[in-house]
Amino acid sequence: MNNNLSNEQIAHDLAVAVVSAKISKKAYISSDISVITAYEDAYSDFLRLLNKIRTVR
């Protein structure tokens, strides 16, 4: 695994991918708070998991 990227950067990249996939499935895309909330939720979940698995080694 490439350890040059921080957990925060990896979590951000994954969160953006998840939110982008969700948005691409919608017929109508609104610019409301749900997009930000989806990003924040995905980011925190990924960061928690990354911190757990990358500090065990």
Number of C-alpha atoms within 10 A of each C-alpha: 5 5 7 6 9 13 17 16 12 15 21 19 13 17 22 17 14 15 19 13 11 13 14 10 9 9 7 8 11 10 8 8 9 10 16 12 12 15 20 16 14 20 23 15 13 20 21 14 13 17 14 11 10 11 7 7 5
